[in-house]
């Protein structure tokens, strides 16, 4: 699938790291390092602008290594970029650790997955069909 991109950053456009990767790394398009204090959040620009086809979205997700090793994650994960959005792709990061985290220019801060989605048309009814699960949720199936 071909997707239009305007890359105003100093870095190459996102690429898949391996042939079977689902996500492409997004890099911080900043001029100076930015310190993210514990429990602080910030919006990090990428310098990227995309035009997705109808029926697709781009999901901005945490990088697992950054989350596991540094406690830094995408606060609205997954962040959704709609097909009609034409603004800059930015990443909302939060530092959930007890230590300050420095975001350096060009650092890989998140990953982006492009996915197909459906639009629904609601059909209002009085009742829903029965299922084995019923209304059980939030741990109703146990932990083992």
N, C-alpha and C positions, 0 to 999 in steps of 0.2 A: 504494500500500500504506500502510495506517495503522499506526503504531507508537506504543505508549504511552510517554510520557516524563514524568519528574518532573524539573523544572528548579529546583534549589536555588541556582543561581548568580545573580549580579547582571546577567547578560547574556541576550539573547534566545536561544531554542533554535536549534541549528544549522540553517542553510539552505543551499540550493544557490546558488552565486554567479551561475551562468548556467543557461539552460534545459537545456543538455546536459552539465552538470557531473556527474561520477560521485560525487564526494566533497563532504562538508560540513565546513567548518572547525570545529575544536574550540578553545575559548578557555581560557586559564589562569584558574582561579577561585581566585586568591590575593589576600591583603590587601596584601602588601608585595612589592616586587621581589625576585626570587631570582637570585643570581649563580651561574651554572654555570661552574665552572673548566674549563680544558682537560682532557679525558679523564674528567671527572666525569659521573656520571649521577644523575638524580633522578626521582621520581615526582611528576607535576604533576596536581592534582585539577582536574576540570572542573565539578563540581557537578551533573552529569547522571546520571540513572538511567533505564535503558530496559528495555522488555519486548518482545523480538523474538518473532515467531511461530516455531513449530517449523520447521526446515528452512532457517533463515536465521542468519547471523552478521553482526557488525559488525567490519570490519577497520580498525584504527587505523594510519594510514600517515604517513610524513613529508610535510611541505609542501615542495615542490621548491625554492621560493625560499629558504626557511630553510636547507635543506641545501646548496644551491649557493653562497649568499652568505655564510653564517655557519658552515657546517660542523656544524650542529645537526640531529640526526635522531632518529627513533624507534629505540631500540636493539633492540627485538624485532620489527621491522617484517616483515610486518604483525602487529600485536598482534591477537589474536582475542577478541571478546566473544561468548560463547555465548548461545544463546537462554534458557537457564535461569539465567543470572547476573543478580542483582538489586542488586549493589553499585554503588558510584560508578564511573563511567567515569574512569579515570586514564590519563595518558600517560607512558610511560617515555622520557625524553629523555636523550641523551648529546651532549656537546660534543666533536666530533672535531677542532676547530680548535686553533690555538696561542694563541688569545685568549679571555679570559673573555667569557661571553655573559650578558646580563641579561634575564631573563624578567619582563616587566611584567604587572601585573594586566590581564586582558582581552585579552592578546596571543594572536593566532592561532598555535597551537603545533603542530597536526597536522591531519590530515583523517580523516574517517570515511566508509567506504564500506560500505553494507549489501548483502550478496550471498547468493544462494541456494547451498546446498550439499547434497550427498548423503551419506547414511550407507551404508557398505559392509558386506557380509557376506562374510568371507573364505571362499574355496573352496580348501582345501589340496590340492595336486597334487604329483606327483613331478617334473614338467618343465613348462617354459613353451614356447609356440610360438616358432619361429624368426622373426626379423625382419631386415631389411637392416642395421639399426644394431647389433643384437646387444647386447653388454655395453659398447659404447663410450660413454664419457661424459667429463665434465670436460675439454672441449677436443678430444675425439677427431675432431671434424669440421673442425678447423683454425681459423685466424683470418681467412682471406680467402675 
